[in-house]
Amino acid sequence: MLFPLWHETAGKLAGNNHKKEMHMKKEPLFIAFASQKGGVGKTSLAGVIVKLLVEAYPDKKILAIDADPAVGLSTVLNVEVDKTIDDIRKEVIKNVEGGDTKTAVELLGEAKYEIMDAVVEQDGYAFIAIGRPETAGCYCKINSYLKEVITMLSDKFDYVVIDGEAGIEQINRRVMEKVTHLLLVTDASKKGCQVVQTIKKVADELVMYDRIGVIANRIPDMDVAKLMDIGDLELLSVIQSDLKLAQADVLGENVFNLPDDAIIVEGAKKALVNMGIL
């Protein structure tokens, strides 16, 4: 097993005391991607960031969380997903509504271990998918509990990359309440530039973060980038349209196979350097 920590993690979640270990462990970096405008390459960038972290820190534990209902991150990373967090959530709700004789506490306790099983181990990192948004009905306690389990799982890693869905508030509601680095992705359009500024305003109210910045992606020309207005947000990197990425997309290839000189790889690396992550 690449990461022989699932049983250890499950024990921690079951109540074992690892205060000494937690005291000595450095807090993980949470890198979340968000964009409310489709077609800007957010998911491809998230995948490339995972690639760069794996290559730069082979001795570190890295977790990729696909929090977009489209489950696009699994596609760009060529990860086969058998079970999502939402699948587990639905199982718990079905059992509760079906009159399962077990208590809700017991069912949720079992869900902890199912989440461990939902983690897919890859070469150099681990992967887990959140799944589609919750169905109708109020199951706030279950949702809150599962989010807490995701947070506790993530704490066992050094780097956590989150590919968020459209609204930044979904990361807060469905994944975790705090990220260390929030990366907003836009194209050169006026609408895109306005959207990232709006996301920041929402994030300021709903998500705790340490650093925030913008990646301008799929830019047709560097002169166009000079015309962009993203307000007081930091521009981390400008990435022009990448033919090698486009070819990989068409062929369904893993972004890990992109060469170091691919435009998106170089641009994503620059963003991480500017964020102080590399």
N, C-alpha and C positions, 0 to 999 in steps of 0.2 A: 504493500500500500504506500502511495506517495506521501499521504499525510496521516500517520497513525495516531490521530488525535480524536477520532469520533467517539470512542468509548470513554476516553478521558473527558471529553466535552459533555457527553451524556451524563457522566457521573457528576460533573459540576452542576449541570442543570437539575439533577435529581436531589441536590442538596449537599454534596460533599464540600468540605471546607478547604479551599485552596488560597487562603488569604496571603500566605507567604509568596506563592507563585504570582498572584495578581499584583502584589506590591512591587515585585521586581520587574514585571513585564512593562515594556514601553507601550503607551497608548497607540492603537492602530491609526493609520491615516485613512480617512473615508473620502473617496473621490467620486462625486456624483455628477452625472451629466443631465442637463435639462434643455429642452427647446420646445416651444409651443408651435413652431412652424415646421411642418413636415418637409422632407426632402433635403435637409441640410447636412445629412451625413453624421448625425449624432451617434448612432449605434456603431457605425464603422469606426469612428474615432474612439469610442469606448473600448472596442475590441483591440485596436492598435495600442491603446494605453496599457491594456493587460499584457500584450506582447512585450512592450518596452519594459514594464516592471519585472516580468519573468526573466528577461534577458539581463537586466541590470542587477537584479537581486535574486540570484538562484538559491540563496540560502534562506530567503524569507518566505513566509506563508502568505499567499495571495488568494483572495476570494473575489470572484466575479459574480455580481448579483444582477440578474435580468429582471428589472422591475417594470418593464414595458409589456403591456398585455399582448402586443404583437409577437413577443418572444423572439425579437430580431437578433439579440446578442448571441443566442445559441446558434443561429444560422451563420453569422460571420465568423464564429469560432468553431463551427462544425461540431457542436456538442449535442448529443442525443439526450433529450429530456423525457424521462419516463413519468416523473411525478413533480408537481409544483406545490408551493405552499397553499395555493388556493384549493388544490385537490384535497389536501389534508384538512383544510378548513371545512370544506363541504362534507367530508366524511364525519367530522365531529358533529356538525349541525344535523346531519341525517340521523346519526345515532341518538342525539338528544331528542329530536322531534319524533323519532321512532319508538321512544319509550325504553331505551336501553337501561337495563337495571343498574349499570355502573353509574357512579356519580359523575357529574360534569368535571369534577377535579381529577378523577381517575382517567377520564377520556382525554383530558388535556395533558395529563402526565404522559400518556401513551403517545400523544401527538409530538411530544418533544423528541422521542426516539425516531418517529417517522420523518421528522425534519432532518435528522442526521442521515437517514437513508436516502433522502431526496438530494443530498449533496453528491454531485458527480465529480469524481477525481480525474483531472487531466494532467498532462505533462507539465509540471511546474506551477499549477494552480488548481483551485477547486471552483466549482460552479453550482449555483442554485438559482432556480427561476421562481418568481413570485406567482406568476399566472395571471389570469384575467381578473378584473375588478369584482368585488363582492356582489352577489345577487341581492335582490330586494329583501328587506327585513332588517331588524335591528339585532345585531350580534356583537355589540360593541366590546363586551368583555372577552369574547373569543378572539376578535380581531386584535385587541390590545395585548392579549396574552401571547398570541403568535408573533406579534411585532417584538415583544420583549424577548422571546426565544431567539428570533433572528438577530437581535442586538447582542445577546449573550454569545451566540455562535460566532458572530463577526469579531467579537473581542478576542477570540483565539487566534486571529490573523494579524499580520503586520500591515497589510495593504488591502483595502476593500474598494473595488470599483463598482459603482452602481449606475446602470443604464436606466434612467428614470423615464416615465411616460410623460405625456404632454404637460400636465400641470405639476409644478414643483410641489404643490401641497400634497400630491399623492405620495411623494417620498416620505413626507412627515407622517401621513396617516397610515401608510401601509408598510413602510420599511423601518425607518428610525427617525428620531427627532433631531439628531445632530450629525452633521458631516464636517470634516475639516476643510475640504476643498470643494467648491461648487463651480463647475465649468459650464458656461452657457454657450451654446453653439448657434450660429446664425450664418446666413448667406449675406450677400452685399445689399439686398433689397432694403428699402426704407421700412417696410413692414417688419422684416426680420430684426432690424436694428431697434425698432420701437418695442418689439416683443421682448427682447432680452432685458431692456430697461424695466419693462413691466414685471418680468419674472423676478428681477432683483427686488422690486418693491414688495412683492408678495413674499419672497424669501426672507426679507428683513422682518416680516411679521410672523412667519410660520416656521422657519427653519433656522436652527442655530448653526452658524458656520464661522470658520476662522478666515478663510480667503475665498475671494470670488473673482472671476475673470471671464473674458470672452474669447472664444476661438472663432475667427471668421473663416468659414470653410467653403469650398467649391467657388472660389473667387475667380472670375474669368481673366482678370488682369490686375497687376499690382497697383496700377494707377487708379483703378476703381476703388481699391481699398482706402485710398486717401480721402475719398469722398464720403466714407461711412461716418455716421454720427451715432456713437453708442453712449453719449453722455459722459458721466464720470467713471464709467466702468473701465477697468484695465484691459487693454487688448493684448492677449498673451501670444497670439500667433495668427498669421495670415496664411492660409493654405489654398493654393490654386487648384483648379480641377486636375484630378489625377487619372491619367489613362490606365496606369497599371492597376489601380484600385477598381476602375470600371470594368476592366477585363476579368479581374478576380471575382467581381460581383456576378458577372454573366456566367462564369464557369462554376460558381458556387464554391470557390476555393477559400480555405482558411486564411484570415488576414495574417496569421503567423508566418505564412509563406511569402509575404511581401518583402522585397529586398530593402536593405537599409536606406538606399537612395530613392525609394519611392517618395513622392511629394508628401503624401499624408503621414508617412512615418517620420520624415524629417520635421514636418510641421508640428506633429503631436509631441515629439521630443522637445522641441523648442518651448512649447507650452508648459511641459513638466519642469523644464529647467527654470523658466521664469516664475513658476510657482514654488520653486525650491524643493521639488520632489526628487529630481535627478541631479 
